[in-house]
Amino acid sequence: MSKINVGLFPYWEMETEQLIQELESLLESILRSSRPEGYALIFLGDPDPQRASQILTNALGNVTLKLLEERWDLSGEPSCSVVAGLNPWQWERLIPQLNYRYPLKRERFPRGLRPAVQKLPVLLQAF
């Protein structure tokens, strides 16, 4: 894991465009930060990790294109992982490794772990 591990718990069934816009905001902030490679974004991929990966790829592609058009130096990028199929015990072990969570308008938390996830500090913008 990286120095700044951020958990995201999207509700992937929501409107795709709205979710992409929310993710683009975070991704752009990280890519414009002084050390984008210092971030690891951990996405809950349940119930459909393929859809999650596709949406994430679209959001990252949109932001990358925008920054390239602005001639922004994209020498580093965050690590992005879609995690699916973990049981509650595995999530209990993963959550303490997260430094932050990034809040979204609609979220889905691992079963029984909402209180633990919501105790994580909130990342509103990259450093």
N, C-alpha and C positions, 0 to 999 in steps of 0.2 A: 504494500500500500504506500501511498505518497505521504507527504507532510500534512496536506490538507485534504482529508477524506470527507466527502460530502454525500450524504444519503438523499436520494430523491424517491418519492413514493407516488408516482403518477397514477391517476385513474385513467388507464389507457383507452377505455371505452368512450371517453368524452369526445367532443368534436375535435377532429384531427387538427384543423387549422388553429384553433384556440390553444391547444396543447403545444403545437410547434412554436407559436409566438412566445409562450411562456418559457419554453426551453431556450429559444434563441436569445432571449434577454440575459439569461444566466451565462450561456456559452459565449456571447459577445463580451460580457463583462470579464470573464476569465481569460479569453484570448487577448484582451486589451491590457490585462494585468502585467505586472513586471515579471512574473514567473508562472506562466500558464502550465508548464510541465510539472509544477509542484502540486497540482490538483489531481485527485482521483474522484470521479463521479460514479457512485454506485447506485444504479437504478433497479428498483423492484420491477421485475419483468413479468410477474404473474398478472393475469392468467395466460397471456399470449406473448411470449418472448420474441417471436418473429415480428409481430406488429410493433412491439416496443423498439426493437432494433431499427426497423424501417422508419419510424417516426423520428428517432434520435438521429439517424443518418440524414434524413431530410433537413432537420433543424441545423445540424452541423454544416451541411453543404450550403444552406442558405447564408449562414453567418460567414463562412469561409469566403464565399463569392463576394459578399458585401465588403469584407475587409480587403480582399485582393483588389477590388475596384477602387478602394481608397488608398491603395498602395501601402497597406499596413504590413509590417514585417511579421510574418507568421513562422517564426523560427522554432516555436515551442507550442505544444498542445497538451491539453489534459488527457489523462487516461479515462476512458469511459467503459464501464462494464454493466451489462444487463444481467442481473442475477435472478434466477427463477427456480422454483421447486425446492427451496430450502424449507426444512421443518422448523418449528418454533425454537428448538434447542440450538440449531445452527444460527438462527437469527439472533438469539440471545448472546451468542459468542461474537457475532459480527457487529452488533450495534455499539458495544464499547470501543470498537476500533474507529468509529465515525467521530469526526471532530464537530461536524455541523450537519444540519438538514436544511434543504432548500424548500420552503413552503410553496405549494401550488394551490390554485383555486379549488381543485378537487383532487383528493388523495385517497390511496388505498394502502392500509397498513397491514403488516403481517399479523395473522390471527393472534389476539391476546397481547400484542406488543405495542399497541397505540400509546399507552402511558410512557413506556421506555423511549419510544421514538420522539414523542413530544417533549421530553425532557432535554433533548439535544439542543445546543445553542443554534439559533437560526442564522443562516448566511443570507444576507440581503444583497450583497454585492462583493465581488472578488476584491482582494487586496492588491 
